[in-house]
Amino acid sequence: MTPLPRPSVLLVTAEASTAVTGNATTADRYARGLAARGLPTTLLRLPDHPAPEDVAAAARRARPAVVHAIHARHAGPAAAAAARASGAPLVVTSGGTDLDQDLFVPARAAVVRGVLAAASALLVHHPEARDAARALGLPLPVLLVPKGVETPPRKAPPDPARFGAGEDDLVLALPAGVRPVKNNRFAVALAARLHAEGFPVRLVLAGATRDEAYAAALRDDLARAPFATWPGPLAPDDLEALYATASVVLNVSHSEGGSNALLEAMARGVAVLASDVPGNRRLLASTEDRAEAGWLYRTAPSGVPGAPVHDLDDASRLLRALLTSPVLRQRLGGAARERVALDHDPEAEVDGVLAAYRVALAPR
């Protein structure tokens, strides 16, 4: 590895230390991977440094070689300020919604464009995000770095009672923060369809409230859905138990940069059903040299960028097939585990991050 001129990286995330979100997971994984390569990393969590002067002071103390933002809109402005204060180059990892949704909202787009204009390198997780970034016309190197996923040393045992399920219930898991982009309410409608057909489904929604109005609407849905439960964010041991218990893990998002939760389920050999959006398609669809690693249900453009129409009939059809065939679930789960092993090695991810740092530090 080419040594960095100053032995530290400042990672900036908009997530609190208690957050259980995709961006928080990515930041923590980067920090562990970089430290293992001999690069001490300071993880600057913005809720702990709310004032701009706090960010600048933290940056000067860290004396980083690189400042690295996780999500252009959420963490990018503060990270750009930290880069200016420390004199270090700025690297940005796209969080998904910054390119898929924020660019179509004028006020948000101005923030994203401003951050990317100040950046020296951008990391994205799938080809469509790379294309979207390049379409901005900025002189910005864009690196495709698939997410890595860490697996536990041993698999947790199934524990249906922990989630209010019976021994014969078919547990559907949706690990996702509760906000419109995650489309959590669609999962309730999908489970309701199968429940009405007589399937003994138990839907478990695992995630923190990220949008109060949307969470209130979800609670109204759940009041009419005795087959579903929302325990909130799960501790790591509980999340492992959910993966071990689930018959199918769902991802019904409008937009994904590459779901950490979906990758975790795949790494554990759980069958997955997901919305056909670019980030999910990259993980699951068959290619010339990869078998399909899960099923994608149809979506269609709605006229609103980043908010497709989800086909409930198609999702129901595919979920019905999965729930009626343990052999099919096992086959897809095995293919998912193999796909993760081939394409989502955490060490390869760290290699990609370090490549971005070299690009950012190269003389111009």
KEDOPA-266123 format. One line per field, with one value per residue: residue in three letters; x, y, z of N, C-alpha, C in turn; residue number from 1. Coordinates in steps of 0.2 Angstrom, whole numbers. Atoms other than C-alpha are relative to their C-alpha. Layout:
% residues N
roba	[Ala  ...]
npx	[X  ...]
npy	[Y  ...]
npz	[Z  ...]
capx	[X  ...]
capy	[Y  ...]
capz	[Z  ...]
cpx	[X  ...]
cpy	[Y  ...]
cpz	[Z  ...]
fitor	[NUM  ...]
END
This chain:
% residues 364
roba	[Met  Thr  Pro  Leu  Pro  Arg  Pro  Ser  Val  Leu  Leu  Val  Thr  Ala  Glu  Ala  Ser  Thr  Ala  Val  Thr  Gly  Asn  Ala  Thr  Thr  Ala  Asp  Arg  Tyr  Ala  Arg  Gly  Leu  Ala  Ala  Arg  Gly  Leu  Pro  Thr  Thr  Leu  Leu  Arg  Leu  Pro  Asp  His  Pro  Ala  Pro  Glu  Asp  Val  Ala  Ala  Ala  Ala  Arg  Arg  Ala  Arg  Pro  Ala  Val  Val  His  Ala  Ile  His  Ala  Arg  His  Ala  Gly  Pro  Ala  Ala  Ala  Ala  Ala  Ala  Arg  Ala  Ser  Gly  Ala  Pro  Leu  Val  Val  Thr  Ser  Gly  Gly  Thr  Asp  Leu  Asp  Gln  Asp  Leu  Phe  Val  Pro  Ala  Arg  Ala  Ala  Val  Val  Arg  Gly  Val  Leu  Ala  Ala  Ala  Ser  Ala  Leu  Leu  Val  His  His  Pro  Glu  Ala  Arg  Asp  Ala  Ala  Arg  Ala  Leu  Gly  Leu  Pro  Leu  Pro  Val  Leu  Leu  Val  Pro  Lys  Gly  Val  Glu  Thr  Pro  Pro  Arg  Lys  Ala  Pro  Pro  Asp  Pro  Ala  Arg  Phe  Gly  Ala  Gly  Glu  Asp  Asp  Leu  Val  Leu  Ala  Leu  Pro  Ala  Gly  Val  Arg  Pro  Val  Lys  Asn  Asn  Arg  Phe  Ala  Val  Ala  Leu  Ala  Ala  Arg  Leu  His  Ala  Glu  Gly  Phe  Pro  Val  Arg  Leu  Val  Leu  Ala  Gly  Ala  Thr  Arg  Asp  Glu  Ala  Tyr  Ala  Ala  Ala  Leu  Arg  Asp  Asp  Leu  Ala  Arg  Ala  Pro  Phe  Ala  Thr  Trp  Pro  Gly  Pro  Leu  Ala  Pro  Asp  Asp  Leu  Glu  Ala  Leu  Tyr  Ala  Thr  Ala  Ser  Val  Val  Leu  Asn  Val  Ser  His  Ser  Glu  Gly  Gly  Ser  Asn  Ala  Leu  Leu  Glu  Ala  Met  Ala  Arg  Gly  Val  Ala  Val  Leu  Ala  Ser  Asp  Val  Pro  Gly  Asn  Arg  Arg  Leu  Leu  Ala  Ser  Thr  Glu  Asp  Arg  Ala  Glu  Ala  Gly  Trp  Leu  Tyr  Arg  Thr  Ala  Pro  Ser  Gly  Val  Pro  Gly  Ala  Pro  Val  His  Asp  Leu  Asp  Asp  Ala  Ser  Arg  Leu  Leu  Arg  Ala  Leu  Leu  Thr  Ser  Pro  Val  Leu  Arg  Gln  Arg  Leu  Gly  Gly  Ala  Ala  Arg  Glu  Arg  Val  Ala  Leu  Asp  His  Asp  Pro  Glu  Ala  Glu  Val  Asp  Gly  Val  Leu  Ala  Ala  Tyr  Arg  Val  Ala  Leu  Ala  Pro  Arg]
npx	[4  -3  1  3  -5  1  3  7  5  6  6  6  7  6  3  -2  -3  5  4  -1  2  -5  -6  -4  -3  -6  -5  -3  -4  -6  -5  -3  -4  -6  -4  -3  -5  -5  2  4  5  5  7  3  7  2  5  -4  -4  5  -2  -6  -7  -2  -3  -6  -4  -1  -4  -7  -3  -1  -6  1  -2  5  7  4  7  5  6  -2  4  0  -6  -5  -2  -4  -7  -4  -3  -5  -6  -3  -4  -6  -4  0  5  7  3  7  4  7  5  6  5  -3  0  6  6  -2  -2  7  3  -5  -4  -5  -5  -5  -5  -4  -5  -5  -4  -4  -5  -5  -3  -5  2  6  1  7  1  3  -1  5  -3  -6  2  3  -6  -4  5  0  -5  -5  -7  0  -1  5  -2  5  -2  5  0  -2  5  -4  4  -2  -3  5  7  4  6  7  3  6  4  -3  4  7  2  0  -5  1  1  -5  -1  -3  -4  -2  -5  -1  2  7  0  3  -4  0  6  1  7  1  -2  6  5  -2  1  8  3  -2  3  7  0  -1  -7  -1  -5  -1  -5  -3  -3  -5  -4  1  4  -4  5  5  7  0  1  7  4  -1  4  7  1  -1  6  5  -5  -2  -6  -6  -3  -6  -3  -4  -7  -2  -7  -4  2  7  0  -2  5  5  -2  1  7  4  1  -2  -2  3  -3  5  -2  0  -7  -5  -7  -3  2  -4  4  1  -6  0  5  -2  -6  2  4  7  4  2  4  -1  2  -4  -3  -7  -4  2  -2  -8  -1  4  2  -5  -5  -4  -4  3  7  4  -1  6  5  2  7  1  1  1  -1  6  0  -4  -7  -2  6  3  6  -1  5  1  2  -6  -4  3  -1  -7  -1  4  -4  -5  3  2  -6  -6  -5  -2  -3  -6  -4  -2  -5  -7  -3  -2  -6  -5  0  -4  -7  -3  1  1  -5  -2  -7  0  3  -5  -4  3  0  -7  -1  3  -4  -6  2  1  -6  -4  -1  4]
npy	[-6  -6  -3  -6  -5  -1  6  0  -2  -2  3  -5  3  -4  4  1  6  5  2  6  -2  2  -4  1  7  -1  -3  4  5  -3  -1  6  2  -5  1  7  -1  -5  -7  -2  -4  -4  0  -6  0  -7  -2  -1  -6  -4  -6  0  -1  6  4  -2  1  7  2  -2  4  7  -1  6  0  0  -1  5  -1  5  -3  -7  -6  0  -1  -4  -7  0  3  -5  -5  3  1  -6  -2  4  0  6  1  2  6  1  6  -1  4  3  -5  -6  0  3  -4  -7  -4  -2  -5  -6  -2  6  1  -5  2  5  -3  -3  5  4  -5  -1  7  2  6  2  8  2  7  4  -4  -5  -6  -3  -4  -6  -5  -2  -4  -6  -4  -3  3  3  7  4  7  5  4  4  1  6  2  4  6  2  7  5  -2  1  4  -3  -1  -3  -3  -7  -5  1  5  7  5  1  -6  -2  -7  -5  -5  -6  -5  -7  -6  -1  -6  1  3  7  3  5  2  5  7  2  2  7  5  1  4  7  2  1  6  6  2  -1  -5  -4  -6  -3  -6  -1  -6  -6  -5  -5  -5  1  0  6  5  0  4  7  3  1  7  6  1  4  6  4  5  -4  -4  -5  0  -5  2  6  1  4  7  1  0  6  5  -1  3  7  2  -2  4  -5  -7  -4  -7  -3  -7  -4  -2  4  -1  6  1  4  5  5  4  4  5  4  3  5  5  -1  -2  -7  -3  -7  -4  -1  -7  1  2  7  4  2  6  7  3  4  -3  5  4  0  3  -4  1  -2  -2  -7  -1  -6  -7  -3  -7  -3  -7  -3  3  3  2  4  4  7  4  5  7  3  1  5  6  2  2  6  5  2  3  7  5  -1  2  -6  -5  2  -1  -7  -2  2  -5  -6  1  1  -6  -4  2  -2  -7  -5  2  -7  -2  -4  -7  -4  -1  -5  -6  -2  -2  -7  -5  -2  -4  -6  -3  -1  -7  -2]
npz	[0  0  -6  0  -3  -7  -1  -3  4  -4  3  -2  1  -3  -4  -7  -2  -1  6  3  7  5  0  -6  1  5  -3  -5  4  2  -5  -2  6  1  -6  1  4  -3  1  -6  3  -4  3  -3  1  0  -6  -6  1  4  2  5  -3  -3  5  2  -5  0  6  -1  -5  3  5  4  7  4  -3  4  -2  1  3  2  -3  -8  -3  5  -2  -6  2  4  -4  -3  4  1  -6  -1  6  3  5  -2  4  -2  1  1  -4  4  1  2  7  3  -1  -2  6  3  -4  1  -6  -1  6  0  -5  3  5  -4  -4  5  3  -5  -1  4  2  -2  0  1  -2  6  6  2  -4  4  6  -2  -2  6  4  -3  4  -5  1  -6  1  -3  -1  -1  -5  -3  -7  -3  -5  -5  -2  -6  0  0  2  -5  1  1  -7  2  -6  -1  5  -1  5  -2  3  7  4  5  -2  5  -4  3  -4  4  -3  2  3  6  5  -2  3  -5  0  6  -3  -3  5  3  -4  -1  5  -1  -5  2  3  -5  -2  -7  0  -5  3  -5  2  -5  2  -4  3  3  3  -5  3  3  -5  -2  5  -1  -6  2  3  -4  -4  3  3  -6  2  0  -6  1  -6  0  2  -4  -2  4  -1  2  7  2  -1  5  7  0  -1  5  6  5  -2  5  1  5  0  6  3  -4  2  -1  -7  -4  -3  5  1  -6  0  5  -3  -5  4  0  6  0  5  -1  6  6  1  2  -5  -2  6  0  -5  1  7  3  5  4  -4  -7  -1  -4  -7  -3  5  0  3  5  -1  7  -1  -2  2  -5  0  -6  -4  5  -2  -2  3  -6  3  2  -6  -3  4  -2  -7  0  3  -5  -6  1  2  -4  5  4  -5  -2  5  1  -5  1  5  -3  -4  5  3  -5  -1  6  3  -6  -5  -3  2  6  -1  -2  6  4  -4  0  6  1  -3  5  5  -3  -2  6  2  5]
capx	[0  6  9  -2  7  -1  -7  -26  -42  -57  -73  -89  -106  -123  -127  -127  -117  -133  -140  -143  -144  -135  -124  -119  -115  -104  -95  -91  -85  -74  -66  -63  -56  -44  -38  -34  -23  -13  -23  -30  -47  -57  -76  -84  -102  -111  -125  -110  -103  -118  -109  -98  -84  -85  -82  -68  -60  -62  -54  -39  -36  -37  -24  -31  -23  -40  -58  -71  -90  -103  -117  -115  -130  -131  -113  -105  -106  -99  -85  -81  -79  -68  -57  -55  -50  -38  -31  -35  -44  -62  -68  -87  -96  -113  -127  -139  -152  -140  -139  -155  -167  -158  -152  -171  -175  -168  -163  -155  -147  -138  -130  -125  -117  -108  -101  -96  -88  -77  -73  -57  -65  -82  -86  -102  -109  -117  -115  -131  -124  -108  -117  -128  -112  -103  -119  -116  -101  -90  -71  -73  -65  -79  -74  -85  -83  -95  -100  -91  -101  -94  -101  -102  -91  -106  -124  -137  -151  -169  -179  -197  -204  -192  -203  -220  -220  -225  -215  -224  -225  -216  -207  -204  -191  -189  -173  -174  -176  -194  -195  -203  -189  -189  -207  -210  -229  -228  -221  -237  -248  -238  -239  -258  -261  -252  -260  -278  -273  -270  -251  -246  -235  -227  -219  -206  -201  -184  -178  -178  -190  -182  -198  -211  -226  -222  -220  -237  -245  -236  -243  -260  -257  -250  -266  -275  -261  -261  -248  -235  -224  -212  -200  -190  -171  -163  -147  -134  -139  -157  -154  -144  -158  -170  -160  -159  -178  -183  -190  -188  -179  -188  -181  -195  -186  -189  -170  -155  -136  -133  -142  -131  -146  -149  -131  -131  -146  -138  -121  -131  -140  -157  -169  -172  -186  -183  -189  -182  -172  -154  -145  -155  -153  -134  -135  -147  -150  -141  -126  -115  -105  -117  -133  -147  -145  -163  -179  -184  -202  -208  -207  -212  -208  -221  -216  -207  -188  -183  -201  -206  -223  -222  -231  -240  -247  -230  -222  -236  -234  -215  -217  -231  -219  -205  -216  -222  -205  -192  -181  -182  -178  -163  -157  -158  -150  -135  -133  -134  -121  -110  -113  -107  -92  -87  -92  -93  -77  -73  -55  -58  -69  -55  -44  -56  -57  -38  -38  -50  -38  -23  -33  -38  -20  -12  -4  -15]
capy	[0  17  26  41  57  59  43  46  47  57  48  60  52  61  46  45  32  23  23  7  13  8  23  20  2  7  20  8  -5  7  12  -6  -10  5  2  -16  -9  3  18  25  33  46  44  61  59  75  74  74  90  101  117  121  127  110  101  112  110  91  91  101  90  74  81  69  64  62  68  55  59  45  52  68  78  72  72  81  99  96  85  99  111  99  96  115  117  103  106  88  82  77  59  55  39  40  34  30  43  57  52  43  56  72  77  79  91  108  113  96  95  111  104  88  97  108  94  84  100  101  82  74  57  49  30  22  5  0  5  15  27  29  34  46  54  55  63  78  83  87  83  71  53  40  23  8  0  -14  -15  -28  -38  -46  -63  -69  -84  -94  -94  -90  -102  -99  -91  -88  -84  -69  -61  -67  -81  -99  -114  -116  -98  -91  -76  -61  -49  -31  -23  -5  12  18  32  35  29  12  10  0  1  -9  -24  -23  -23  -38  -48  -44  -51  -68  -68  -66  -81  -92  -92  -92  -76  -66  -49  -42  -24  -20  -2  15  29  41  51  54  57  41  31  37  30  14  12  15  0  -11  -8  -17  -31  -43  -54  -40  -32  -18  -20  -5  -5  -22  -25  -35  -52  -49  -45  -61  -71  -63  -68  -85  -86  -78  -88  -73  -56  -42  -26  -15  2  15  18  8  12  -6  -12  -18  -27  -36  -41  -47  -58  -65  -69  -79  -89  -82  -81  -63  -54  -36  -22  -20  -4  -2  -5  -21  -27  -26  -38  -51  -52  -65  -60  -69  -77  -76  -86  -76  -73  -68  -62  -45  -40  -27  -9  4  23  34  51  55  52  39  34  20  11  -6  -20  -29  -43  -47  -46  -57  -70  -71  -72  -85  -96  -94  -98  -114  -121  -123  -131  -115  -104  -115  -114  -95  -93  -104  -93  -78  -84  -88  -71  -62  -72  -68  -50  -42  -47  -33  -34  -29  -15  -8  -10  1  14  15  17  32  40  38  46  60  63  62  78  88]
capz	[0  -4  12  16  21  37  46  49  40  46  42  43  45  49  60  79  88  92  75  66  48  32  32  50  46  31  41  55  42  34  50  55  38  37  55  51  37  48  45  62  58  67  65  67  70  66  80  93  84  79  77  61  73  82  65  60  77  76  59  65  80  69  56  43  26  19  24  19  19  20  9  -1  6  24  28  13  19  36  28  15  29  38  23  21  39  39  21  17  1  2  -4  -4  -3  -11  0  -14  -11  -14  -32  -35  -27  -20  -38  -43  -29  -33  -15  -12  -29  -26  -10  -18  -33  -21  -11  -27  -34  -19  -19  -26  -28  -27  -22  -29  -26  -43  -61  -63  -49  -58  -74  -64  -56  -73  -81  -69  -80  -65  -67  -53  -53  -50  -43  -43  -26  -21  -3  8  20  36  42  60  65  68  63  76  79  74  88  81  99  100  86  92  79  81  76  60  55  40  45  33  39  33  41  36  44  44  31  14  3  12  7  23  21  5  15  26  11  4  19  21  4  8  25  17  7  22  23  41  39  52  46  57  53  61  60  69  65  52  47  61  49  39  55  61  45  47  65  58  46  59  70  57  54  68  58  59  72  73  87  82  79  84  93  84  92  89  71  69  77  64  49  56  59  43  28  17  19  10  3  -5  -6  -19  -21  -15  -16  -11  5  19  27  10  9  27  24  8  17  29  15  17  2  -3  -12  -17  -28  -45  -43  -48  -31  -28  -46  -45  -30  -36  -55  -65  -76  -88  -74  -59  -55  -49  -30  -26  -34  -40  -42  -55  -53  -66  -68  -59  -66  -50  -50  -37  -32  -44  -44  -35  -43  -28  -39  -45  -28  -21  -35  -31  -12  -14  -24  -11  4  -4  -8  5  -9  -19  -4  0  -18  -19  -2  -7  -23  -13  -1  -16  -24  -8  -6  -24  -26  -8  1  14  10  -8  -2  8  -7  -17  -3  -2  -21  -20  -7  -19  -32  -21  -15  -32  -38  -50]
cpx	[4  -1  -4  4  -1  -5  -7  -5  -6  -6  -6  -6  -5  -3  2  3  -5  -4  1  -3  6  6  5  4  6  6  4  4  6  5  3  5  7  5  4  6  5  -2  -5  -6  -4  -7  -3  -7  -3  -5  4  4  -5  2  5  7  2  3  7  5  2  5  8  4  2  6  -1  4  -6  -7  -5  -7  -4  -7  1  -5  0  6  5  2  4  7  4  3  6  6  3  4  6  5  0  -5  -6  -1  -7  -2  -7  -4  -6  -5  3  0  -6  -6  2  1  -7  -4  4  4  5  5  6  5  4  5  5  5  5  5  6  4  6  -1  -7  0  -7  0  -2  1  -4  2  6  -2  -4  5  3  -5  0  5  5  7  2  2  -5  2  -6  3  -5  1  3  -5  4  -5  2  4  -4  -7  -4  -6  -6  -3  -7  -4  3  -4  -7  -3  -1  4  -1  -1  5  1  3  3  2  5  1  -3  -7  0  -3  4  1  -6  -3  -8  -2  0  -7  -5  1  -2  -8  -3  1  -4  -8  -1  1  7  1  7  1  5  3  4  5  3  -3  -5  4  -5  -6  -7  -1  -1  -7  -5  1  -3  -7  -1  1  -6  -5  4  2  6  6  2  6  3  5  7  2  7  3  -2  -7  -1  3  -5  -6  2  0  -7  -3  0  2  2  -3  4  -5  1  -1  7  5  7  3  -1  4  -4  -1  6  1  -4  3  6  -2  -5  -7  -3  -2  -5  0  -3  5  2  8  5  -2  2  7  1  -3  -1  6  4  3  3  -3  -7  -4  0  -6  -5  -2  -7  0  -1  -1  1  -7  0  4  6  1  -6  -4  -7  2  -6  -2  -2  6  4  -4  1  7  0  -4  5  6  -2  -2  5  6  6  2  4  7  5  2  5  7  3  2  6  6  2  4  7  5  1  1  5  2  7  1  -4  5  5  -3  0  7  2  -3  5  6  -2  -1  7  5  1  -4  3]
cpy	[6  4  7  5  1  -6  0  2  3  -2  5  -4  5  -5  0  -6  -6  -2  -7  1  -3  4  0  -6  1  4  -4  -5  3  1  -6  -2  4  -1  -6  1  5  7  2  5  3  0  6  -1  6  1  1  7  5  6  0  1  -7  -5  2  -1  -8  -2  2  -4  -7  0  -6  1  1  1  -4  1  -6  3  8  5  0  1  4  7  1  -3  5  5  -3  -1  7  2  -4  0  -7  -1  -4  -6  -1  -7  1  -5  -3  6  7  1  -2  5  7  4  2  5  6  2  -5  -1  5  -2  -6  2  4  -4  -4  5  1  -7  -1  -7  -2  -8  -1  -7  -4  5  6  7  3  4  6  6  3  5  7  5  3  -4  -4  -8  -4  -7  -4  -5  -4  0  -7  -2  -5  -5  -2  -7  -6  2  0  -5  3  1  4  4  7  5  -1  -5  -7  -4  -1  6  1  7  4  5  6  4  6  5  2  8  -1  -4  -8  -3  -6  -2  -5  -7  -2  -2  -7  -5  -1  -4  -8  -2  -2  -7  -6  -2  3  5  4  5  3  6  3  7  6  5  6  6  -1  -1  -7  -6  0  -4  -7  -3  -1  -7  -6  -1  -4  -7  -4  -5  4  3  4  1  6  -2  -6  0  -6  -8  -1  0  -7  -5  1  -3  -7  -3  1  -5  4  7  4  7  3  8  3  1  -4  2  -7  -2  -4  -5  -6  -5  -5  -7  -5  -4  -6  -6  0  2  7  2  8  4  1  7  -2  -3  -7  -5  -2  -6  -7  -2  -4  4  -6  -6  -1  -2  6  -1  2  2  7  0  7  6  4  8  3  7  4  -3  -3  -2  -4  -3  -7  -4  -5  -7  -4  -2  -6  -7  -3  -3  -6  -6  -2  -3  -7  -4  1  -2  6  5  -2  1  7  2  -3  4  7  0  0  7  5  -2  2  7  5  -2  7  2  4  7  5  2  6  7  3  3  7  5  1  5  7  4  1  7  2  5]
cpz	[0  6  -1  4  7  2  3  -6  4  -4  3  -2  4  5  7  2  1  -6  -3  -7  -5  0  6  -1  -5  3  5  -3  -3  5  3  -5  0  6  0  -5  2  0  6  -3  6  -3  3  -2  1  6  6  -1  -4  -3  -5  4  3  -6  -2  6  0  -5  1  5  -4  -5  -5  -7  -5  5  -4  3  -2  -2  -1  3  7  3  -4  2  5  -2  -4  5  4  -4  -1  6  1  -6  -3  -6  2  -5  3  -2  -1  4  -3  -1  -2  -8  -3  1  1  -7  -3  4  0  6  2  -5  1  6  -2  -5  3  3  -5  -3  4  1  -5  -3  3  -1  -1  1  -6  -6  -2  4  -3  -6  2  2  -6  -4  3  -4  4  -2  6  -2  4  1  2  6  3  7  2  5  5  3  7  0  0  -1  7  -1  -1  7  -2  6  1  -4  0  -5  3  -4  -7  -4  -5  1  -6  4  -5  4  -4  5  -3  -3  -7  -5  1  -1  5  0  -5  3  4  -5  -3  4  1  -6  1  6  -1  -4  4  2  7  1  6  -2  6  -4  5  -2  5  -4  -3  -2  5  -4  -3  5  3  -5  0  6  -1  -4  4  5  -3  -3  6  -2  -1  6  -2  7  1  -2  4  2  -4  1  -2  -7  -3  1  -6  -6  1  0  -7  -6  -6  3  -6  -1  -5  -1  -7  -3  5  -3  0  8  4  3  -5  0  6  0  -6  2  4  -4  0  -7  1  -6  0  -6  -5  -1  0  5  1  -6  -1  5  -2  -7  -2  -5  -4  4  7  -1  4  8  4  -5  0  -3  -4  3  -7  2  2  -2  5  1  7  4  -5  3  2  -2  6  -3  -1  6  4  -3  2  7  1  -2  5  6  -1  -2  4  -4  -4  4  1  -6  -1  6  -1  -6  3  4  -4  -3  5  1  -6  -1  6  6  3  -1  -7  0  3  -5  -4  4  0  -7  -1  4  -4  -5  3  2  -6  -2  -6  -5]
fitor	[1  2  3  4  5  6  7  8  9  10  11  12  13  14  15  16  17  18  19  20  21  22  23  24  25  26  27  28  29  30  31  32  33  34  35  36  37  38  39  40  41  42  43  44  45  46  47  48  49  50  51  52  53  54  55  56  57  58  59  60  61  62  63  64  65  66  67  68  69  70  71  72  73  74  75  76  77  78  79  80  81  82  83  84  85  86  87  88  89  90  91  92  93  94  95  96  97  98  99  100  101  102  103  104  105  106  107  108  109  110  111  112  113  114  115  116  117  118  119  120  121  122  123  124  125  126  127  128  129  130  131  132  133  134  135  136  137  138  139  140  141  142  143  144  145  146  147  148  149  150  151  152  153  154  155  156  157  158  159  160  161  162  163  164  165  166  167  168  169  170  171  172  173  174  175  176  177  178  179  180  181  182  183  184  185  186  187  188  189  190  191  192  193  194  195  196  197  198  199  200  201  202  203  204  205  206  207  208  209  210  211  212  213  214  215  216  217  218  219  220  221  222  223  224  225  226  227  228  229  230  231  232  233  234  235  236  237  238  239  240  241  242  243  244  245  246  247  248  249  250  251  252  253  254  255  256  257  258  259  260  261  262  263  264  265  266  267  268  269  270  271  272  273  274  275  276  277  278  279  280  281  282  283  284  285  286  287  288  289  290  291  292  293  294  295  296  297  298  299  300  301  302  303  304  305  306  307  308  309  310  311  312  313  314  315  316  317  318  319  320  321  322  323  324  325  326  327  328  329  330  331  332  333  334  335  336  337  338  339  340  341  342  343  344  345  346  347  348  349  350  351  352  353  354  355  356  357  358  359  360  361  362  363  364]
END
